[in-house]
Amino acid sequence: PRCPMLDGTNKALSDRVWDALAIPLARAGLTPNQITWLGLALVLANCAVFYVYRSTFWFGLGLAVAFTFDGLDGAVARMRGMSSRYGGYLDAVVDRYQEIAVYITLGLVTHWWFLCLLAITGSLMTSYNKARTAVEIAIDNNKWPDLLERLERVVILCAALVFDPLIHLPKSWGASVLSLAILAIGVLSHITAIQRFIRARALILRQTRN
């Protein structure tokens, strides 16, 4: 799914970029759902390689490529006229499993289980607080300009993975670029989840009172 905070700031431009990247996949005859599954496979493959070789740099680059498929499936759907409700549902479910796989792998490698749990629960609650609102009332899927959504989380995490071996923080900090990034994702994700809860409460009360 697109992110209102970054991708949505200039939708016309972002659509042109995604469409240009999606042209080879559309010409190859791939369906949007196949691209979604391919994105999941690439994320899982990167997690497996990271677990074996423990290179955050290559893990970050690999995830950046794999997560790109989140935008390409929608672009191919537009180009081939294959948009569907199931495709949107599948994309959302796969997104959650991608993040779960990444943070489980990070926990296994780094043993920062509290940080990883904070990040993944915040990410899941951010998604759930919007999805559950749609069960109760009709909502506009695009009018949720929240603090830290999936694209921001992905950008922060991939950048932190790449720069973690390149930037060494003072030992007195007792932290690394990656650990601080995961902490930031966790804290900001929970703030975003609360932000969505407040918006959902207002929307539900407004509609149910009318």
QUITA-V785069 format. One record per pair of residues at least 4 apart in sequence whose ideal C-beta (glycine too) atoms are under 8 Angstrom apart, sorted by the first residue. I is the first residue (numbers start at 1). J is the second residue. Records with the same first field share a line. If there is no record, write none. Layout:
# QUITA-V785069
I->J / J
This chain:
# QUITA-V785069
1->70 / 74 / 88 / 91 / 92 / 95 / 150
2->7 / 8 / 11 / 14 / 71 / 74 / 142 / 151
3->7 / 8 / 149 / 150 / 151 / 152
4->8 / 9 / 142 / 143 / 144 / 145 / 146 / 149
5->9 / 145 / 146 / 147 / 148 / 149 / 151 / 152
6->151 / 152 / 155
7->11 / 14 / 71 / 151
8->14 / 142 / 145
10->14
11->15
12->16
13->17
14->18
15->19 / 75 / 78
16->20
17->21
18->22 / 71 / 72 / 74 / 75
19->23 / 75 / 78 / 79
21->68 / 71 / 72 / 75
22->26 / 72 / 75 / 76 / 79
23->27 / 79
24->28
25->30 / 35 / 72 / 76
26->30 / 75 / 76 / 79 / 80
30->34 / 35 / 38 / 76
31->35 / 76 / 80 / 82
32->36 / 73 / 74 / 76 / 77 / 80 / 82 / 83 / 84 / 87
33->37 / 73 / 86 / 87 / 90
34->38
35->39 / 69 / 72 / 73 / 76
36->40 / 69 / 73 / 87 / 90 / 91 / 94
37->41 / 94
38->42 / 69
39->43 / 66 / 67 / 68 / 69 / 70 / 72 / 73 / 94 / 98
40->44 / 94 / 97 / 98
41->45
42->46 / 62 / 65 / 66 / 69
43->47 / 63 / 66 / 67 / 98 / 101 / 102
44->48 / 101
45->49 / 62 / 66
46->50 / 59 / 62 / 63 / 66
47->51 / 101 / 102 / 104 / 105
48->52
49->53 / 58 / 59 / 62
50->54 / 55 / 56 / 58 / 59 / 62 / 105 / 109
51->105 / 108 / 109
53->58
54->109
55->59 / 165
56->60 / 161 / 162 / 164 / 165 / 178
57->61 / 161 / 162 / 164 / 165 / 166
58->62
59->63 / 161
60->64 / 157 / 158 / 159 / 160 / 161 / 162 / 163 / 164
61->65 / 158 / 162
62->66
63->67 / 102 / 154 / 157 / 158 / 161
64->68 / 154 / 158 / 162
66->98
67->98 / 154 / 158
68->72
69->73
70->74 / 91 / 95 / 150 / 154
71->75
72->76
73->77 / 87 / 91
74->78 / 83 / 91
75->79
76->80 / 82
77->81 / 82 / 83 / 84 / 87
78->83
82->87
83->87 / 88
84->88
85->89
86->90
87->91
88->92
89->93
90->94
91->95
92->96 / 127 / 131
93->97
94->98
95->99 / 127 / 150
96->100 / 123 / 124 / 127
97->101
98->102
99->103 / 120 / 123 / 124 / 150 / 153
100->104 / 120
101->105
102->106 / 157
103->107 / 116 / 117 / 119 / 120
104->108 / 116
105->109
106->110 / 112 / 116 / 182
107->111 / 112 / 113 / 116 / 117
110->116 / 178 / 179
112->116 / 179 / 182
113->117
114->118
115->119 / 179 / 182 / 183 / 186
116->120 / 182
117->121
118->122 / 182 / 183 / 186 / 187 / 190
119->123 / 153 / 182 / 183 / 185 / 186 / 189
120->124
121->125 / 186 / 189 / 190
122->126 / 185 / 186 / 187 / 188 / 189 / 190 / 192 / 193
123->127 / 150 / 153 / 185 / 189
124->128
125->129 / 189 / 190 / 193
126->130 / 146 / 148 / 149 / 189 / 192 / 193 / 196
127->131 / 150
128->132 / 193
129->133 / 193 / 196 / 197 / 200
130->134 / 139 / 144 / 196 / 200
131->135
132->136 / 200
133->137 / 139 / 196 / 200 / 203 / 204
134->138 / 139 / 141
136->204
137->203 / 204 / 207 / 208
138->207
139->143 / 203
144->149 / 196 / 199
146->192 / 195 / 196 / 199
147->188 / 191 / 192 / 195
148->152 / 153 / 185 / 188 / 189 / 191 / 192
149->153 / 192
150->154
151->155
152->156
153->157 / 185 / 189
154->158
155->159
156->160 / 181 / 184 / 185
157->161 / 181 / 182 / 185
158->162
159->163 / 181
160->164 / 177 / 178 / 180 / 181 / 182
161->178
162->166
163->167 / 177
164->176 / 177 / 178
167->177
169->173 / 175 / 176 / 177 / 180
175->179 / 180 / 183
176->180
177->181
178->182
179->183
180->184
181->185
182->186
183->187
184->188
185->189
186->190
187->191
188->192
189->193
190->194
191->195
192->196
193->197
194->198
195->199
196->200
197->201
198->202
199->203
200->204
201->205
202->206
203->207
204->208
205->209
206->210
